[in-house]
Amino acid sequence: MLKTLIYGGFAALLTGPVFAASLTVYKSPTCGCCEDWVSHMQESGFEVTVIDHENMQPIKQRVGVKPELASCHTALIDGYVIEGHVPAADVRQLLEQKSAVRGLTIPGMPQSAPGMDIPGTPYEVLSFDNVGNTQVFKRYPG
């Protein structure tokens, strides 16, 4: 029986999320789509700490998110900034590659992005550096 429990537990580890990283999310206390994105990240294996904040602008300025790159919530993980509804797979890829960028963003709130979940709107995930230069990290057809 012990052998079964050990193998069963090991199988559960292999089939469940095996990626664990700690993410701090700053968001408005009334934003439902932010909560949905937090759930997306948790379901993808991220440990998430949520900090509700009434005025997001000072946080975005402090971490280097220029207005044209902004979205509704801002997250910090392992020295990177994640702005908006960036898919968990892209955050994972960023962390694995240890990219020399400040972070990832999806400016605005595209309807097809995780947490919004209304198909049909193409969008791009952009990487950005410390001065706001951007590059396409990944394209999504919507």
C-alpha positions in Angstrom: 0.0 0.0 0.0 2.8 2.4 0.8 4.3 1.7 -2.7 0.9 2.6 -4.2 0.7 5.9 -2.3 4.2 6.8 -3.3 3.6 6.0 -6.9 0.2 7.7 -6.8 1.7 10.8 -5.3 4.5 10.8 -7.9 1.9 10.5 -10.7 0.0 13.4 -9.3 3.1 15.5 -9.4 3.7 14.6 -13.0 0.2 15.4 -14.1 -0.3 18.6 -12.1 1.4 21.9 -12.5 5.1 21.4 -11.8 6.2 25.0 -12.2 6.2 27.1 -9.0 7.2 30.7 -8.9 6.0 33.5 -6.7 4.2 36.4 -8.3 3.0 39.7 -6.6 0.1 41.3 -8.4 -0.9 44.9 -7.8 -4.5 45.6 -8.9 -7.6 47.7 -8.2 -9.8 46.1 -5.6 -12.8 46.3 -7.9 -11.3 44.8 -11.1 -12.9 41.4 -12.0 -10.8 40.7 -15.1 -7.7 41.1 -12.9 -9.1 38.4 -10.5 -9.7 36.2 -13.5 -6.0 36.7 -14.6 -4.8 35.8 -11.1 -6.9 32.6 -11.3 -5.2 31.8 -14.7 -1.8 32.2 -13.2 -2.7 30.1 -10.1 -4.1 27.4 -12.4 -0.8 27.5 -14.3 1.2 26.7 -11.2 2.2 30.2 -10.0 2.0 31.2 -6.3 0.2 34.6 -6.3 0.1 37.3 -3.7 -2.5 40.0 -4.5 -2.1 43.6 -3.2 -5.2 45.7 -3.9 -4.3 49.3 -4.6 -6.6 52.2 -5.3 -4.2 54.2 -7.5 -2.1 52.1 -9.8 -0.2 54.9 -11.6 2.5 55.4 -8.9 3.2 51.6 -9.0 3.5 51.6 -12.7 5.8 54.6 -12.7 8.0 53.0 -9.9 8.5 49.8 -11.9 9.1 51.5 -15.3 5.8 50.9 -17.1 5.3 53.8 -19.5 1.7 54.9 -20.1 1.6 53.5 -23.7 2.6 50.1 -22.3 0.0 50.1 -19.4 -2.9 47.8 -18.7 -5.1 47.3 -15.7 -2.7 45.4 -13.3 1.0 45.1 -12.7 2.8 42.0 -11.4 6.4 41.5 -10.3 8.2 38.2 -10.4 12.0 37.4 -10.1 13.0 41.0 -11.1 10.6 41.2 -14.0 7.5 43.3 -14.5 4.4 41.7 -16.0 1.9 44.3 -17.2 -1.6 43.2 -18.0 -3.1 40.0 -19.2 0.1 38.2 -20.3 -0.4 34.4 -20.7 1.2 32.2 -18.0 3.2 30.3 -20.7 4.9 33.6 -21.8 5.8 34.4 -18.2 7.2 30.9 -17.8 9.2 31.3 -21.0 10.6 34.7 -19.9 11.7 33.2 -16.6 13.3 30.1 -18.2 15.1 32.2 -20.9 16.3 34.7 -18.3 15.8 37.4 -21.0 17.6 40.7 -20.6 14.5 42.8 -20.6 12.5 44.7 -17.9 9.4 42.7 -18.5 6.4 41.7 -20.7 3.2 43.7 -21.4 0.0 43.5 -23.3 -0.9 47.2 -23.5 -4.6 47.9 -23.0 -7.0 45.0 -22.4 -7.4 42.8 -25.5 -10.6 40.7 -25.3 -8.9 37.4 -26.2 -6.2 37.6 -23.5 -6.3 35.4 -20.3 -8.7 36.9 -17.8 -10.7 38.5 -20.6 -11.4 35.3 -22.4 -13.6 36.5 -25.3 -12.2 34.9 -28.5 -11.7 36.8 -31.7 -9.3 39.7 -30.9 -5.6 39.2 -32.0 -3.0 40.7 -29.7 0.7 40.8 -29.1 2.8 40.3 -26.0 5.6 42.8 -26.0 8.9 42.7 -24.2 10.2 46.1 -23.0 13.5 47.4 -21.6 14.3 50.0 -19.0 13.8 52.9 -21.4 10.5 51.6 -22.9 11.8 50.1 -26.1 9.6 47.2 -27.2 9.9 44.1 -29.2 7.2 41.5 -30.1 7.6 38.5 -27.8 4.7 36.5 -29.1 1.6 37.0 -31.4 -1.8 35.5 -30.7 -4.4 35.2 -33.4 -7.3 35.7 -31.1 
